[in-house]
Amino acid sequence: MPVISFAPDTGVWLLSTPRTSYALRIDASGAPCHLAWGPRLTLEEAGELVLPPAPAASSFEGRPAVGEELPVDGGARFGPPSLQVRFADGTRAVEWLPTGHRVLEPDPGTGTGTGTAPGRGPGTETVSGRAPGAAELALEFRDRHYPLEITLHYRVHDDSDVIERWTVLRNTGEDPVALPRADSAAWTLPAREDYRLSHVTGQWSAETQLRRERLPFGETVLTSRRGISSHHANPWVMVDAGDATEERGQVWSAALAWSGSWRITAQRTPDGRAGFTGGAGQDGTALPLGPGEEFTTPVHAGLYTDGGFGATSRAWHAYTLAHVLPHPDEIRPVLYNSWEATGFDVDEAGQRALAARAAALGVELYVMDDGWFGARRSEKAGLGDWTPSTDRFPAGLTPLVQEVHRLGMRFGLWVEPEMVNPDSDLYRAHPEWVLHFPHRDRTELRGQLVLNFARRDVADWAYGWLTELVGAHGVDFLKWDMNRAFSEAGWPDRADGADRVGTAYVRNLYGVLDRLRADHPELRIESCSGGGGRVDLGILSRTDQAWTSDNTDAADRILIQHGYGQLYPARTMAAWVTDVPNQLTGRSVPLRFRFHVAMAGVLGVGGDLTRWSDGELAEGAELVAWYKRVRHLVQHGTLHRPRGPVDDGPAAVQYTARDGGEALLLVWRRAPRHGAPRVPLRLAGLDPAARYRDARTGAVHSAAVLTGYGYEPDLPPGDWSSTAVHLIRVRDE
């Protein structure tokens, strides 16, 4: 069956993924309307869903509030609009007029591509540079009277059930048009007796706290108005009928590939329907669309699964590895970061000493954090003056970089290109470069202001010094930080600046990253925003991993990592082992527990190694070496969650090789409770007919027992106990 098919007799378009179907049609009014999203259908079966329009129950109801592919303002529509337009004469309604369509099927003989980068403006990629194995449908419309063209894009891949959607808006007239809301897509769910919404909330150092709660009637808005995807929410949702579990049940989900302000509005109507719409932007702004100007929304990708929340996570992980990350096949190195050891007290001698200890520990990437440049002695000064501090690095950075390379490690550097301190040479020369409004205070947060990356001259300046820094010093890795939210997000040089700045800022940020990577193909980048403040599919299409949280407390990290992994793969989740008592929480847990928690992602070390005892250094080196033997499972295997985080019972994650040949089980227990039931952990994803040997103990277990009856981990007695079990399939002789 074709990936994209059309039935002229019913007007049904059908998009087919390996395990799901998505159906829509254009109704008699010209509006694109949803039919189905769920299990596989044939085109004939999808046609059975075309029903005559039901009469309105009363003169107060109008068109159904849920059911259009991109609900607009106009006519008798009373639900949340995905598209709001304000024309030059004050008209706000949109009326659909279909004008055509385009279908791009996969090229014969092509396989699955990688790196299609949903955040990079896919409307320009799909005609001449679409990914192998991808098919695309573009439905073209214009307003019945006004010069506005609207194109709805749908893209499917032959190896994924994720459907990518985005919208292109073009002003073909001579007068400006304003877009108070321009979402990427709206998603309609089938009728169910109940609905449950899953999402994450949080704050700095407490990101990605998973919430599952009944979807209330009315409208539920999830948003960030901070100029970044934010610590407080993340641009994805999952919806089920309230009956899905980790391994069973239907789940509908969607994620927005955007790194700025965003909003997702979920709706549940009194007549029992539900859906959600999402896109870039925030309330109070209206994106200007000048004559001849075009706006391509970010991708809003959607996924249906029938294997519960676990299958949903695994499908998103596979999609991110196959179609988002720039270098998905790489193994991320074990890194060391100097921040918690030195703070701002950075100099060449101290960094050399730390680097020597890091190399002995088995570290592969050494990252020097904040404090290496200009007059940077605290958070109050120096940002913007990106030259090595002459009193701390008299000969520049080159001697340190060479020493790190001599020790067999790659060299990384912390940067914060989007920020400036008022106490800096840059700000004294260019106070107009920051986000601000005339006659309003410039609010400092963490002693800094936000540079206006929407300005081309600012973006070009940042690109210039970054590419020079990387090229001149042989920098292998950048930790790209962004340590505050937007405020006074104005652009006084332009009359429409406050409405343009949010979108233009992110586009230019993406452009700097793209140019930098093109100049330096071997450069790898970590996305950071005071921890996990900027993690989304848009930024991950241009970076290699993300800093999950500034909170490195192992106990807190279990919950943070649990929420992060609902959508994003472990291959992107940076996790450090740091010192105790923890700098943030004051909690002390054993070194082995800290390592076992950090092994669930991209392992790093951030403690002050000059203070580690010989015993701690030896144990750390042993655990680093052990992680290297199993990290291919963490970074490229499939995730199962045998048991989520609980207060007194063990929590566990399992990573399994795609061929079922190996598995890694990580188990953590905070504090055992006497008399609590001991429930074995039932593993998953194993070869059902195989036996598996424990690489440490030599014990052999049958997959039938491990999956059907469970495994009781051998946890040490007492608080903060943990274990890591590497299972290898036994080859019958």
Secondary structure, DSSP 8 states (H G I E B T S, - for coil): --SEEEETTTTEEEEE-SSEEEEEEE-TTS-EEEEEEEE---HHHHHTT-------SSTTT-S-SS-BSS-BSSSS--S--SEEEE-TTS-----EEEEEEEEE---TT--------TTS-GGGTTTTS--TTEEEEEEEEEESSSSEEEEEEEEEETT---EEEEEEEEE-SSS-EEEEEE-SEEEEE---S--EEEEEE--TTS--EEEEEE--SEEEEEEE-SSSS-SSB-SEEEEE-S---SSSB-EEEEEE--SS-EEEEEEE-TTS-EEEEEEE--TT--EEE-TT-EEE---EEEEEESBHHHHHHHHHHHHHHHHT-SSTTS----EEE-HHHHTT---HHHHHHHHHHHHHHT-SEEEE-S--BTT-SSTTB-TT--SB-TTT-TT-SHHHHHHHHHTT-EEEEEE-TTEE-SBSHHHHH-GGGB---TTS----BTTBEEB-TTSHHHHHHHHHHHHHHHHHHT--EEEE---S---S---TTSTTHHHHHHHHHHHHHHHHHHHHHHH-TT-EEEE-BTBBSS-SHHHHTT-SEEE-BS---HHHHHHHHHHHTTTS-GGGEEEEE--SS-TTT-----HHHHHHHHTTSEEEE-S-GGG--HHHHHHHHHHHHHHHHHHHHHHHSEEEEEE---SSS-EEEEEE-TTSSEEEEEEEES---TT-----B---SS-TT-EEEETTT--EEEHHHHHHT-B-----SSSSEEEEEEEEE----
